[in-house]
Amino acid sequence: MSNLGSRESDFLSTLAGKGKNIFMVSESVEFWGSAHNARIAVHRLLRKGWLKRIEKGKYLIVPFEAGK
């Protein structure tokens, strides 16, 4: 897994604080400020290995404990 930026870390911490390990992109729009920014952020987190796609628009946060 690649390093997280501070905003990405805040995003994942926010979801974890709400007890979410699965989320919809639409739920992340408020955090990122727009649907466009949310999609870019999710794509970046996918590429870095912090998220796994479950189905279109639905993602699983990969637990830190899972390692590489």
All heavy atoms as a GROMACS GRO file, in nm:
protein
  540
    1MET      N    1   0.085  -0.118   0.000
    1MET     CA    2   0.000   0.000   0.000
    1MET      C    3   0.088   0.123   0.000
    1MET      O    4   0.188   0.127   0.071
    1MET     CB    5  -0.092   0.002   0.121
    1MET     CG    6  -0.203  -0.100   0.113
    1MET     SD    7  -0.332  -0.072   0.234
    1MET     CE    8  -0.298  -0.202   0.347
    2SER      N    9   0.049   0.219  -0.079
    2SER     CA   10   0.125   0.343  -0.088
    2SER      C   11   0.087   0.438   0.024
    2SER      O   12  -0.017   0.424   0.087
    2SER     CB   13   0.096   0.412  -0.222
    2SER     OG   14   0.138   0.332  -0.328
    3ASN      N   15   0.174   0.534   0.044
    3ASN     CA   16   0.152   0.634   0.148
    3ASN      C   17   0.027   0.715   0.123
    3ASN      O   18  -0.008   0.745   0.009
    3ASN     CB   19   0.272   0.728   0.155
    3ASN     CG   20   0.396   0.659   0.206
    3ASN    OD1   21   0.389   0.557   0.274
    3ASN    ND2   22   0.510   0.714   0.174
    4LEU      N   23  -0.035   0.754   0.231
    4LEU     CA   24  -0.154   0.838   0.226
    4LEU      C   25  -0.115   0.984   0.241
    4LEU      O   26  -0.028   1.016   0.322
    4LEU     CB   27  -0.249   0.805   0.341
    4LEU     CG   28  -0.328   0.678   0.333
    4LEU    CD1   29  -0.402   0.655   0.464
    4LEU    CD2   30  -0.425   0.682   0.218
    5GLY      N   31  -0.183   1.071   0.168
    5GLY     CA   32  -0.171   1.213   0.190
    5GLY      C   33  -0.251   1.248   0.315
    5GLY      O   34  -0.333   1.168   0.363
    6SER      N   35  -0.229   1.367   0.369
    6SER     CA   36  -0.299   1.403   0.493
    6SER      C   37  -0.450   1.410   0.474
    6SER      O   38  -0.526   1.367   0.561
    6SER     CB   39  -0.246   1.536   0.548
    6SER     OG   40  -0.271   1.642   0.457
    7ARG      N   41  -0.496   1.461   0.360
    7ARG     CA   42  -0.640   1.469   0.334
    7ARG      C   43  -0.700   1.329   0.317
    7ARG      O   44  -0.810   1.301   0.364
    7ARG     CB   45  -0.665   1.556   0.210
    7ARG     CG   46  -0.807   1.589   0.185
    7ARG     CD   47  -0.846   1.721   0.252
    7ARG     NE   48  -0.973   1.764   0.198
    7ARG     CZ   49  -1.083   1.774   0.272
    7ARG    NH1   50  -1.079   1.751   0.400
    7ARG    NH2   51  -1.197   1.811   0.218
    8GLU      N   52  -0.627   1.241   0.249
    8GLU     CA   53  -0.673   1.103   0.232
    8GLU      C   54  -0.682   1.034   0.368
    8GLU      O   55  -0.779   0.963   0.395
    8GLU     CB   56  -0.577   1.026   0.141
    8GLU     CG   57  -0.574   1.075  -0.001
    8GLU     CD   58  -0.459   1.020  -0.081
    8GLU    OE1   59  -0.354   0.986  -0.022
    8GLU    OE2   60  -0.472   1.012  -0.204
    9SER      N   61  -0.582   1.056   0.451
    9SER     CA   62  -0.583   0.999   0.585
    9SER      C   63  -0.701   1.052   0.666
    9SER      O   64  -0.769   0.974   0.735
    9SER     CB   65  -0.451   1.034   0.656
    9SER     OG   66  -0.450   0.983   0.785
   10ASP      N   67  -0.727   1.182   0.657
   10ASP     CA   68  -0.843   1.240   0.726
   10ASP      C   69  -0.973   1.177   0.678
   10ASP      O   70  -1.063   1.149   0.757
   10ASP     CB   71  -0.850   1.391   0.702
   10ASP     CG   72  -0.741   1.468   0.775
   10ASP    OD1   73  -0.676   1.410   0.864
   10ASP    OD2   74  -0.722   1.586   0.741
   11PHE      N   75  -0.983   1.154   0.548
   11PHE     CA   76  -1.103   1.094   0.491
   11PHE      C   77  -1.126   0.954   0.547
   11PHE      O   78  -1.235   0.922   0.596
   11PHE     CB   79  -1.091   1.088   0.338
   11PHE     CG   80  -1.201   1.012   0.271
   11PHE    CD1   81  -1.332   1.057   0.275
   11PHE    CD2   82  -1.175   0.895   0.202
   11PHE    CE1   83  -1.434   0.987   0.214
   11PHE    CE2   84  -1.276   0.825   0.139
   11PHE     CZ   85  -1.406   0.870   0.146
   12LEU      N   86  -1.022   0.869   0.543
   12LEU     CA   87  -1.036   0.733   0.594
   12LEU      C   88  -1.062   0.733   0.744
   12LEU      O   89  -1.142   0.653   0.794
   12LEU     CB   90  -0.912   0.650   0.560
   12LEU     CG   91  -0.890   0.625   0.410
   12LEU    CD1   92  -0.762   0.545   0.388
   12LEU    CD2   93  -1.008   0.556   0.346
   13SER      N   94  -1.000   0.824   0.817
   13SER     CA   95  -1.024   0.835   0.962
   13SER      C   96  -1.167   0.878   0.991
   13SER      O   97  -1.229   0.829   1.086
   13SER     CB   98  -0.928   0.936   1.023
   13SER     OG   99  -0.796   0.889   1.016
   14THR      N  100  -1.219   0.968   0.909
   14THR     CA  101  -1.358   1.013   0.925
   14THR      C  102  -1.454   0.897   0.908
   14THR      O  103  -1.546   0.879   0.987
   14THR     CB  104  -1.390   1.126   0.825
   14THR    OG1  105  -1.305   1.238   0.852
   14THR    CG2  106  -1.535   1.170   0.834
   15LEU      N  107  -1.433   0.817   0.803
   15LEU     CA  108  -1.519   0.701   0.780
   15LEU      C  109  -1.506   0.601   0.895
   15LEU      O  110  -1.607   0.549   0.944
   15LEU     CB  111  -1.485   0.634   0.648
   15LEU     CG  112  -1.522   0.711   0.522
   15LEU    CD1  113  -1.471   0.638   0.398
   15LEU    CD2  114  -1.672   0.733   0.512
   16ALA      N  115  -1.384   0.576   0.938
   16ALA     CA  116  -1.361   0.482   1.048
   16ALA      C  117  -1.429   0.531   1.176
   16ALA      O  118  -1.486   0.452   1.251
   16ALA     CB  119  -1.212   0.462   1.070
   17GLY      N  120  -1.424   0.662   1.198
   17GLY     CA  121  -1.488   0.720   1.315
   17GLY      C  122  -1.638   0.701   1.315
   17GLY      O  123  -1.702   0.699   1.420
   18LYS      N  124  -1.695   0.685   1.196
   18LYS     CA  125  -1.839   0.661   1.183
   18LYS      C  126  -1.869   0.511   1.180
   18LYS      O  127  -1.983   0.471   1.160
   18LYS     CB  128  -1.890   0.724   1.054
   18LYS     CG  129  -1.883   0.875   1.052
   18LYS     CD  130  -1.932   0.930   0.920
   18LYS     CE  131  -1.926   1.082   0.918
   18LYS     NZ  132  -1.971   1.137   0.790
   19GLY      N  133  -1.765   0.429   1.198
   19GLY     CA  134  -1.783   0.284   1.198
   19GLY      C  135  -1.807   0.226   1.059
   19GLY      O  136  -1.859   0.116   1.047
   20LYS      N  137  -1.765   0.298   0.956
   20LYS     CA  138  -1.788   0.251   0.818
   20LYS      C  139  -1.663   0.185   0.763
   20LYS      O  140  -1.555   0.242   0.769
   20LYS     CB  141  -1.826   0.368   0.728
   20LYS     CG  142  -1.961   0.425   0.757
   20LYS     CD  143  -2.002   0.515   0.642
   20LYS     CE  144  -2.150   0.523   0.630
   20LYS     NZ  145  -2.210   0.417   0.555
   21ASN      N  146  -1.679   0.066   0.709
   21ASN     CA  147  -1.570   0.005   0.635
   21ASN      C  148  -1.611  -0.017   0.489
   21ASN      O  149  -1.529  -0.051   0.407
   21ASN     CB  150  -1.521  -0.125   0.701
   21ASN     CG  151  -1.629  -0.229   0.712
   21ASN    OD1  152  -1.747  -0.202   0.689
   21ASN    ND2  153  -1.591  -0.349   0.747
   22ILE      N  154  -1.739   0.005   0.462
   22ILE     CA  155  -1.792   0.002   0.325
   22ILE      C  156  -1.867   0.134   0.306
   22ILE      O  157  -1.940   0.177   0.394
   22ILE     CB  158  -1.885  -0.117   0.302
   22ILE    CG1  159  -1.807  -0.248   0.314
   22ILE    CG2  160  -1.957  -0.106   0.168
   22ILE    CD1  161  -1.892  -0.374   0.306
   23PHE      N  162  -1.844   0.197   0.190
   23PHE     CA  163  -1.912   0.324   0.164
   23PHE      C  164  -1.941   0.340   0.016
   23PHE      O  165  -1.881   0.272  -0.068
   23PHE     CB  166  -1.827   0.442   0.215
   23PHE     CG  167  -1.704   0.467   0.133
   23PHE    CD1  168  -1.703   0.565   0.034
   23PHE    CD2  169  -1.588   0.394   0.154
   23PHE    CE1  170  -1.590   0.588  -0.043
   23PHE    CE2  171  -1.475   0.416   0.078
   23PHE     CZ  172  -1.476   0.514  -0.020
   24MET      N  173  -2.033   0.429  -0.013
   24MET     CA  174  -2.067   0.465  -0.150
   24MET      C  175  -1.996   0.597  -0.183
   24MET      O  176  -1.981   0.682  -0.095
   24MET     CB  177  -2.218   0.485  -0.165
   24MET     CG  178  -2.302   0.363  -0.130
   24MET     SD  179  -2.285   0.229  -0.249
   24MET     CE  180  -2.366   0.299  -0.392
   25VAL      N  181  -1.955   0.612  -0.308
   25VAL     CA  182  -1.889   0.736  -0.348
   25VAL      C  183  -1.979   0.855  -0.315
   25VAL      O  184  -1.930   0.959  -0.269
   25VAL     CB  185  -1.854   0.736  -0.499
   25VAL    CG1  186  -1.804   0.873  -0.544
   25VAL    CG2  187  -1.750   0.632  -0.529
   26SER      N  188  -2.109   0.840  -0.334
   26SER     CA  189  -2.202   0.949  -0.306
   26SER      C  190  -2.193   0.996  -0.161
   26SER      O  191  -2.218   1.114  -0.132
   26SER     CB  192  -2.345   0.907  -0.339
   26SER     OG  193  -2.382   0.792  -0.265
   27GLU      N  194  -2.154   0.907  -0.069
   27GLU     CA  195  -2.140   0.944   0.072
   27GLU      C  196  -2.014   1.028   0.097
   27GLU      O  197  -2.003   1.092   0.201
   27GLU     CB  198  -2.131   0.819   0.159
   27GLU     CG  199  -2.255   0.733   0.158
   27GLU     CD  200  -2.234   0.606   0.236
   27GLU    OE1  201  -2.248   0.610   0.360
   27GLU    OE2  202  -2.203   0.503   0.174
   28SER      N  203  -1.921   1.025   0.005
   28SER     CA  204  -1.794   1.096   0.026
   28SER      C  205  -1.793   1.236  -0.036
   28SER      O  206  -1.698   1.311  -0.015
   28SER     CB  207  -1.679   1.013  -0.031
   28SER     OG  208  -1.689   1.001  -0.170
   29VAL      N  209  -1.899   1.272  -0.107
   29VAL     CA  210  -1.905   1.402  -0.174
   29VAL      C  211  -1.896   1.517  -0.074
   29VAL      O  212  -1.825   1.615  -0.098
   29VAL     CB  213  -2.032   1.413  -0.262
   29VAL    CG1  214  -2.051   1.554  -0.314
   29VAL    CG2  215  -2.025   1.314  -0.377
   30GLU      N  216  -1.965   1.505   0.038
   30GLU     CA  217  -1.962   1.612   0.136
   30GLU      C  218  -1.819   1.638   0.184
   30GLU      O  219  -1.775   1.752   0.196
   30GLU     CB  220  -2.052   1.580   0.256
   30GLU     CG  221  -2.057   1.691   0.357
   30GLU     CD  222  -2.150   1.660   0.474
   30GLU    OE1  223  -2.233   1.568   0.464
   30GLU    OE2  224  -2.139   1.730   0.575
   31PHE      N  225  -1.745   1.531   0.210
   31PHE     CA  226  -1.607   1.546   0.258
   31PHE      C  227  -1.519   1.612   0.152
   31PHE      O  228  -1.441   1.701   0.182
   31PHE     CB  229  -1.548   1.410   0.297
   31PHE     CG  230  -1.407   1.420   0.350
   31PHE    CD1  231  -1.385   1.438   0.485
   31PHE    CD2  232  -1.298   1.413   0.264
   31PHE    CE1  233  -1.256   1.450   0.534
   31PHE    CE2  234  -1.169   1.424   0.312
   31PHE     CZ  235  -1.147   1.443   0.448
   32TRP      N  236  -1.530   1.566   0.027
   32TRP     CA  237  -1.441   1.612  -0.080
   32TRP      C  238  -1.488   1.740  -0.148
   32TRP      O  239  -1.414   1.802  -0.223
   32TRP     CB  240  -1.419   1.502  -0.183
   32TRP     CG  241  -1.342   1.388  -0.125
   32TRP    CD1  242  -1.392   1.265  -0.090
   32TRP    CD2  243  -1.204   1.385  -0.090
   32TRP    NE1  244  -1.292   1.187  -0.036
   32TRP    CE2  245  -1.176   1.258  -0.035
   32TRP    CE3  246  -1.100   1.478  -0.100
   32TRP    CZ2  247  -1.049   1.222   0.009
   32TRP    CZ3  248  -0.973   1.441  -0.056
   32TRP    CH2  249  -0.949   1.315  -0.003
   33GLY      N  250  -1.614   1.781  -0.125
   33GLY     CA  251  -1.662   1.909  -0.176
   33GLY      C  252  -1.734   1.902  -0.309
   33GLY      O  253  -1.806   1.995  -0.344
   34SER      N  254  -1.715   1.795  -0.384
   34SER     CA  255  -1.787   1.779  -0.511
   34SER      C  256  -1.779   1.633  -0.554
   34SER      O  257  -1.690   1.559  -0.509
   34SER     CB  258  -1.727   1.867  -0.622
   34SER     OG  259  -1.601   1.817  -0.665
   35ALA      N  260  -1.869   1.595  -0.642
   35ALA     CA  261  -1.869   1.457  -0.693
   35ALA      C  262  -1.740   1.431  -0.772
   35ALA      O  263  -1.682   1.322  -0.763
   35ALA     CB  264  -1.992   1.433  -0.780
   36HIS      N  265  -1.696   1.530  -0.846
   36HIS     CA  266  -1.573   1.517  -0.925
   36HIS      C  267  -1.453   1.490  -0.834
   36HIS      O  268  -1.376   1.396  -0.857
   36HIS     CB  269  -1.552   1.644  -1.007
   36HIS     CG  270  -1.423   1.643  -1.085
   36HIS    ND1  271  -1.407   1.569  -1.199
   36HIS    CD2  272  -1.306   1.707  -1.063
   36HIS    CE1  273  -1.285   1.587  -1.245
   36HIS    NE2  274  -1.221   1.671  -1.163
   37ASN      N  275  -1.437   1.570  -0.729
   37ASN     CA  276  -1.326   1.552  -0.636
   37ASN      C  277  -1.335   1.418  -0.564
   37ASN      O  278  -1.233   1.353  -0.540
   37ASN     CB  279  -1.322   1.665  -0.534
   37ASN     CG  280  -1.279   1.796  -0.593
   37ASN    OD1  281  -1.226   1.802  -0.703
   37ASN    ND2  282  -1.306   1.904  -0.522
   38ALA      N  283  -1.456   1.375  -0.530
   38ALA     CA  284  -1.476   1.247  -0.462
   38ALA      C  285  -1.431   1.132  -0.552
   38ALA      O  286  -1.362   1.040  -0.506
   38ALA     CB  287  -1.622   1.230  -0.421
   39ARG      N  288  -1.470   1.137  -0.680
   39ARG     CA  289  -1.431   1.030  -0.773
   39ARG      C  290  -1.279   1.024  -0.790
   39ARG      O  291  -1.220   0.916  -0.793
   39ARG     CB  292  -1.500   1.049  -0.908
   39ARG     CG  293  -1.647   1.012  -0.905
   39ARG     CD  294  -1.708   1.007  -1.044
   39ARG     NE  295  -1.694   1.131  -1.117
   39ARG     CZ  296  -1.778   1.234  -1.112
   39ARG    NH1  297  -1.885   1.227  -1.034
   39ARG    NH2  298  -1.758   1.342  -1.182
   40ILE      N  299  -1.215   1.141  -0.800
   40ILE     CA  300  -1.069   1.145  -0.813
   40ILE      C  301  -1.003   1.086  -0.690
   40ILE      O  302  -0.910   1.005  -0.700
   40ILE     CB  303  -1.021   1.290  -0.837
   40ILE    CG1  304  -1.062   1.336  -0.977
   40ILE    CG2  305  -0.870   1.302  -0.818
   40ILE    CD1  306  -1.039   1.483  -1.003
   41ALA      N  307  -1.050   1.124  -0.571
   41ALA     CA  308  -0.993   1.075  -0.447
   41ALA      C  309  -1.009   0.924  -0.434
   41ALA      O  310  -0.915   0.854  -0.396
   41ALA     CB  311  -1.056   1.146  -0.328
   42VAL      N  312  -1.127   0.874  -0.465
   42VAL     CA  313  -1.152   0.730  -0.457
   42VAL      C  314  -1.061   0.656  -0.554
   42VAL      O  315  -1.002   0.554  -0.519
   42VAL     CB  316  -1.301   0.698  -0.482
   42VAL    CG1  317  -1.323   0.550  -0.507
   42VAL    CG2  318  -1.384   0.745  -0.362
   43HIS      N  319  -1.047   0.708  -0.675
   43HIS     CA  320  -0.959   0.645  -0.774
   43HIS      C  321  -0.814   0.640  -0.721
   43HIS      O  322  -0.746   0.538  -0.733
   43HIS     CB  323  -0.965   0.720  -0.907
   43HIS     CG  324  -0.871   0.665  -1.009
   43HIS    ND1  325  -0.894   0.547  -1.075
   43HIS    CD2  326  -0.752   0.711  -1.054
   43HIS    CE1  327  -0.793   0.523  -1.156
   43HIS    NE2  328  -0.706   0.621  -1.145
   44ARG      N  329  -0.771   0.750  -0.662
   44ARG     CA  330  -0.634   0.757  -0.607
   44ARG      C  331  -0.616   0.654  -0.495
   44ARG      O  332  -0.515   0.584  -0.489
   44ARG     CB  333  -0.610   0.899  -0.556
   44ARG     CG  334  -0.469   0.944  -0.556
   44ARG     CD  335  -0.450   1.092  -0.525
   44ARG     NE  336  -0.538   1.142  -0.423
   44ARG     CZ  337  -0.623   1.244  -0.439
   44ARG    NH1  338  -0.632   1.308  -0.553
   44ARG    NH2  339  -0.700   1.284  -0.340
   45LEU      N  340  -0.715   0.643  -0.406
   45LEU     CA  341  -0.708   0.546  -0.296
   45LEU      C  342  -0.714   0.402  -0.347
   45LEU      O  343  -0.651   0.314  -0.289
   45LEU     CB  344  -0.818   0.574  -0.194
   45LEU     CG  345  -0.797   0.702  -0.112
   45LEU    CD1  346  -0.926   0.741  -0.041
   45LEU    CD2  347  -0.683   0.684  -0.013
   46LEU      N  348  -0.787   0.379  -0.454
   46LEU     CA  349  -0.789   0.246  -0.518
   46LEU      C  350  -0.650   0.212  -0.570
   46LEU      O  351  -0.599   0.101  -0.546
   46LEU     CB  352  -0.887   0.244  -0.635
   46LEU     CG  353  -1.032   0.218  -0.605
   46LEU    CD1  354  -1.117   0.250  -0.727
   46LEU    CD2  355  -1.052   0.074  -0.563
   47ARG      N  356  -0.590   0.306  -0.642
   47ARG     CA  357  -0.459   0.285  -0.702
   47ARG      C  358  -0.353   0.260  -0.593
   47ARG      O  359  -0.262   0.179  -0.612
   47ARG     CB  360  -0.422   0.405  -0.787
   47ARG     CG  361  -0.302   0.385  -0.876
   47ARG     CD  362  -0.274   0.505  -0.964
   47ARG     NE  363  -0.236   0.619  -0.881
   47ARG     CZ  364  -0.299   0.737  -0.880
   47ARG    NH1  365  -0.402   0.759  -0.957
   47ARG    NH2  366  -0.258   0.835  -0.802
   48LYS      N  367  -0.367   0.326  -0.480
   48LYS     CA  368  -0.271   0.312  -0.370
   48LYS      C  369  -0.296   0.185  -0.288
   48LYS      O  370  -0.216   0.150  -0.202
   48LYS     CB  371  -0.277   0.433  -0.278
   48LYS     CG  372  -0.222   0.559  -0.342
   48LYS     CD  373  -0.228   0.675  -0.246
   48LYS     CE  374  -0.164   0.800  -0.305
   48LYS     NZ  375  -0.159   0.908  -0.205
   49GLY      N  376  -0.409   0.118  -0.312
   49GLY     CA  377  -0.438  -0.007  -0.242
   49GLY      C  378  -0.516   0.007  -0.112
   49GLY      O  379  -0.532  -0.090  -0.040
   50TRP      N  380  -0.566   0.126  -0.083
   50TRP     CA  381  -0.640   0.148   0.041
   50TRP      C  382  -0.788   0.115   0.029
   50TRP      O  383  -0.857   0.103   0.129
   50TRP     CB  384  -0.623   0.292   0.089
   50TRP     CG  385  -0.485   0.317   0.137
   50TRP    CD1  386  -0.382   0.373   0.067
   50TRP    CD2  387  -0.431   0.283   0.264
   50TRP    NE1  388  -0.269   0.376   0.143
   50TRP    CE2  389  -0.296   0.322   0.266
   50TRP    CE3  390  -0.485   0.223   0.378
   50TRP    CZ2  391  -0.214   0.303   0.377
   50TRP    CZ3  392  -0.403   0.206   0.488
   50TRP    CH2  393  -0.270   0.245   0.487
   51LEU      N  394  -0.837   0.103  -0.093
   51LEU     CA  395  -0.977   0.067  -0.118
   51LEU      C  396  -0.984  -0.049  -0.216
   51LEU      O  397  -0.894  -0.067  -0.299
   51LEU     CB  398  -1.053   0.186  -0.180
   51LEU     CG  399  -1.064   0.314  -0.101
   51LEU    CD1  400  -1.140   0.418  -0.182
   51LEU    CD2  401  -1.132   0.292   0.033
   52LYS      N  402  -1.091  -0.125  -0.208
   52LYS     CA  403  -1.124  -0.229  -0.305
   52LYS      C  404  -1.266  -0.203  -0.352
   52LYS      O  405  -1.355  -0.175  -0.271
   52LYS     CB  406  -1.117  -0.370  -0.242
   52LYS     CG  407  -0.979  -0.411  -0.202
   52LYS     CD  408  -0.892  -0.436  -0.322
   52LYS     CE  409  -0.754  -0.479  -0.277
   52LYS     NZ  410  -0.658  -0.482  -0.384
   53ARG      N  411  -1.287  -0.216  -0.482
   53ARG     CA  412  -1.419  -0.195  -0.539
   53ARG      C  413  -1.504  -0.319  -0.517
   53ARG      O  414  -1.464  -0.430  -0.549
   53ARG     CB  415  -1.408  -0.166  -0.689
   53ARG     CG  416  -1.538  -0.132  -0.753
   53ARG     CD  417  -1.512  -0.091  -0.899
   53ARG     NE  418  -1.636  -0.050  -0.960
   53ARG     CZ  419  -1.695  -0.119  -1.059
   53ARG    NH1  420  -1.639  -0.227  -1.108
   53ARG    NH2  421  -1.808  -0.076  -1.109
   54ILE      N  422  -1.623  -0.299  -0.460
   54ILE     CA  423  -1.718  -0.408  -0.439
   54ILE      C  424  -1.811  -0.416  -0.559
   54ILE      O  425  -1.836  -0.524  -0.612
   54ILE     CB  426  -1.799  -0.386  -0.310
   54ILE    CG1  427  -1.705  -0.390  -0.189
   54ILE    CG2  428  -1.910  -0.489  -0.297
   54ILE    CD1  429  -1.772  -0.353  -0.059
   55GLU      N  430  -1.862  -0.303  -0.599
   55GLU     CA  431  -1.945  -0.289  -0.718
   55GLU      C  432  -1.940  -0.142  -0.757
   55GLU      O  433  -1.882  -0.061  -0.686
   55GLU     CB  434  -2.090  -0.334  -0.691
   55GLU     CG  435  -2.159  -0.257  -0.581
   55GLU     CD  436  -2.295  -0.315  -0.545
   55GLU    OE1  437  -2.307  -0.437  -0.528
   55GLU    OE2  438  -2.389  -0.234  -0.534
   56LYS      N  439  -2.001  -0.109  -0.868
   56LYS     CA  440  -1.994   0.030  -0.915
   56LYS      C  441  -2.041   0.126  -0.806
   56LYS      O  442  -2.152   0.116  -0.756
   56LYS     CB  443  -2.081   0.047  -1.040
   56LYS     CG  444  -2.068   0.184  -1.100
   56LYS     CD  445  -2.144   0.196  -1.229
   56LYS     CE  446  -2.123   0.337  -1.283
   56LYS     NZ  447  -2.182   0.351  -1.414
   57GLY      N  448  -1.950   0.216  -0.768
   57GLY     CA  449  -1.981   0.318  -0.669
   57GLY      C  450  -1.975   0.275  -0.524
   57GLY      O  451  -1.999   0.354  -0.434
   58LYS      N  452  -1.940   0.148  -0.499
   58LYS     CA  453  -1.938   0.094  -0.362
   58LYS      C  454  -1.798   0.037  -0.334
   58LYS      O  455  -1.748  -0.046  -0.411
   58LYS     CB  456  -2.043  -0.015  -0.348
   58LYS     CG  457  -2.069  -0.059  -0.207
   58LYS     CD  458  -2.187  -0.156  -0.207
   58LYS     CE  459  -2.237  -0.184  -0.069
   58LYS     NZ  460  -2.354  -0.271  -0.073
   59TYR      N  461  -1.739   0.079  -0.222
   59TYR     CA  462  -1.601   0.044  -0.192
   59TYR      C  463  -1.580  -0.005  -0.050
   59TYR      O  464  -1.650   0.037   0.041
   59TYR     CB  465  -1.510   0.167  -0.217
   59TYR     CG  466  -1.515   0.209  -0.361
   59TYR    CD1  467  -1.611   0.298  -0.406
   59TYR    CD2  468  -1.427   0.154  -0.453
   59TYR    CE1  469  -1.619   0.333  -0.539
   59TYR    CE2  470  -1.435   0.189  -0.587
   59TYR     CZ  471  -1.531   0.278  -0.629
   59TYR     OH  472  -1.539   0.312  -0.761
   60LEU      N  473  -1.481  -0.091  -0.035
   60LEU     CA  474  -1.440  -0.145   0.094
   60LEU      C  475  -1.307  -0.080   0.131
   60LEU      O  476  -1.216  -0.074   0.049
   60LEU     CB  477  -1.420  -0.296   0.083
   60LEU     CG  478  -1.350  -0.365   0.200
   60LEU    CD1  479  -1.440  -0.367   0.323
   60LEU    CD2  480  -1.310  -0.506   0.162
   61ILE      N  481  -1.297  -0.033   0.255
   61ILE     CA  482  -1.171   0.020   0.305
   61ILE      C  483  -1.088  -0.101   0.347
   61ILE      O  484  -1.131  -0.182   0.429
   61ILE     CB  485  -1.192   0.115   0.424
   61ILE    CG1  486  -1.277   0.234   0.381
   61ILE    CG2  487  -1.057   0.161   0.479
   61ILE    CD1  488  -1.323   0.321   0.497
   62VAL      N  489  -0.969  -0.114   0.289
   62VAL     CA  490  -0.881  -0.224   0.323
   62VAL      C  491  -0.823  -0.198   0.462
   62VAL      O  492  -0.761  -0.094   0.484
   62VAL     CB  493  -0.767  -0.239   0.219
   62VAL    CG1  494  -0.670  -0.348   0.259
   62VAL    CG2  495  -0.825  -0.265   0.080
   63PRO      N  496  -0.845  -0.291   0.555
   63PRO     CA  497  -0.793  -0.271   0.690
   63PRO      C  498  -0.641  -0.263   0.690
   63PRO      O  499  -0.574  -0.336   0.617
   63PRO     CB  500  -0.839  -0.396   0.767
   63PRO     CG  501  -0.943  -0.459   0.682
   63PRO     CD  502  -0.918  -0.416   0.542
   64PHE      N  503  -0.587  -0.175   0.770
   64PHE     CA  504  -0.442  -0.158   0.781
   64PHE      C  505  -0.377  -0.292   0.816
   64PHE      O  506  -0.269  -0.324   0.768
   64PHE     CB  507  -0.411  -0.053   0.887
   64PHE     CG  508  -0.265  -0.023   0.899
   64PHE    CD1  509  -0.198   0.047   0.799
   64PHE    CD2  510  -0.193  -0.066   1.008
   64PHE    CE1  511  -0.063   0.075   0.809
   64PHE    CE2  512  -0.058  -0.039   1.020
   64PHE     CZ  513   0.007   0.031   0.920
   65GLU      N  514  -0.444  -0.370   0.899
   65GLU     CA  515  -0.391  -0.497   0.944
   65GLU      C  516  -0.373  -0.597   0.830
   65GLU      O  517  -0.301  -0.695   0.843
   65GLU     CB  518  -0.484  -0.561   1.049
   65GLU     CG  519  -0.502  -0.478   1.173
   65GLU     CD  520  -0.609  -0.370   1.156
   65GLU    OE1  521  -0.702  -0.385   1.075
   65GLU    OE2  522  -0.598  -0.268   1.223
   66ALA      N  523  -0.439  -0.573   0.716
   66ALA     CA  524  -0.430  -0.665   0.602
   66ALA      C  525  -0.292  -0.664   0.540
   66ALA      O  526  -0.253  -0.758   0.473
   66ALA     CB  527  -0.536  -0.629   0.497
   67GLY      N  528  -0.216  -0.557   0.563
   67GLY     CA  529  -0.082  -0.546   0.506
   67GLY      C  530  -0.087  -0.539   0.356
   67GLY      O  531  -0.187  -0.503   0.297
   68LYS      N  532   0.025  -0.574   0.293
   68LYS     CA  533   0.030  -0.565   0.148
   68LYS      C  534  -0.044  -0.680   0.093
   68LYS      O  535  -0.057  -0.744   0.015
   68LYS     CB  536   0.173  -0.559   0.099
   68LYS     CG  537   0.238  -0.429   0.139
   68LYS     CD  538   0.372  -0.415   0.076
   68LYS     CE  539   0.429  -0.281   0.110
   68LYS     NZ  540   0.539  -0.240   0.031
   0.00000   0.00000   0.00000
